[in-house]
Amino acid sequence: MKQILEAILSGDSAAVGELDVPEHYRGITVHADEAGMFEGLDSKEKDPRKSLHLDDVPTPELGPGEALVAVMASAINYNTVWTSIFEPVSTFSFLKRYGKLSPLTARHDLPYHVVGSDLAGVVLRTGPGVNAWKPGDEVVAHCLSVELESPDGHNDTMLDSEQRIWGFETNFGGLAELALVKSNQLMPKPAHLTWEEAASPGLVNSTAYRQLVSANGANMKQGDVVLIWGASGGLGSYATQFALNGGAIPVCVVSSPEKAEICRAMGASLIIDRSAEGYKFWKDEHTQDQKEWKRFGARIRELTGGDDPDIVFEHPGRETFGASVYVARRGGTIVTCASTSGFMHEYDNRYLWMNLKRIIGSHFANYREAWEANRLIARGMVHPTVSKVYALEETAQAAYDVHRNLHQGKVGVLTLAPSEGLGVRDPALREQHLAGINRFRNR
């Protein structure tokens, strides 16, 4: 592993293809025999620092159509939080089901799960049938793992019957020194970014792109009023950038003055600090407060000059969904994913059906959508939102911070990279966009 790292740091990435593949590597894992450790606890009481481990694990066999990547950096996503607290189910149920598919997928059904759904790194080896990538290529990876043996996925790979999220529903994820991916997960690393910056957009950038921009999602157009929950967070920070780039009018919902300031720095001007304005959409655990929906809707119209949202970018889920359905304009769209505050949504269907609104479910992105989203990053049109970077040994603390919403934007993790700031290949382009790249830093 040391020789691989030295080759990459020297700028001779192609040399990694001539080096031996390590038999073992370090990765962040959860253990199957600990899946019940948080039983009886509320979600917020479950601590990723108790369940995430840094282990030395065997390097998996490389199969057809796959690539082994030396991972320089990765990032924390909410699916890693879910994995670490074994919600809504233990991910070992995903691995077991995947392992039954074929002798090759049986590799994934192990008593440990190497997690993580983002990476930036260098291709170390490719399996039979891989022609588009070679050892030494600097890459990032999107997290769609798809078999494509069914006709269902050939119009949109997200509809494939064997579609999974790598590092969440499969093993050998990106929070590790090595990662196993399908070759059609790979995309070129943006040359002006460091390893940790390049690793951070993957999952959330692609998810936000499909959810908001793509015809498979809300199909946003110029002039649309877009209500964005958590507008400075992992997903919302990219939705805000897409709205601004696409000529839409973002209404950014945040929970603190600091987060409001980040939205202003991105170029947004219509901002609601829900904590300062005291919105409480639930009277108690079972009862929503429609007066608060109406107060919230009135505030949106006050900011927009009388317009209701054409699109509501929904991802908090249970806590906000009733309000989201209510405030969307007649004929408007609520596009939803994630449900980080709870999966069981409740809303008043009268406001949906009688006002001809639509709810669209959106989940990650297909390869084309992920490629387009990464291309915007590579051209400096959308910027990474890294606020803080942890060492691999500190991953559990990083996941805890995301679980407790103590972060802004994305939280990066150095895996093989010995320090921040490495991996920039186009310093001139970087200099042009330095303010945008560093917008979230140390927030």
Secondary structure by P-SEA (a helix, b strand, c coil): caaaaaaaaacccccccccccccbbbbbbbbccccccccccccccccccccccccccccccccccbbbbbcccccccaaaaaaaacccccaaaaaaaaaacccccccccccccccccbbbbbbccccccccccccccccccccccccccccccccccccccccccccccccccccccbbbbcccccccccccccaaaaaccaaaaaaaaaacccccccccccccbbbbcccccaaaaaaaaaaaaacbbbbbbbccaaaaaaaaaacccccccccccccccccccccccaaaaaaaaaaaaaaaccccccccccccccccaaaaaaaccccbbbbbcccccccccccccccccccbbbbbbbccccaaaaaaaaaaaaaccccccccccccccaaaaaaaaaaacccccbbbbbccccccccccccaaaaaaccccccccccc
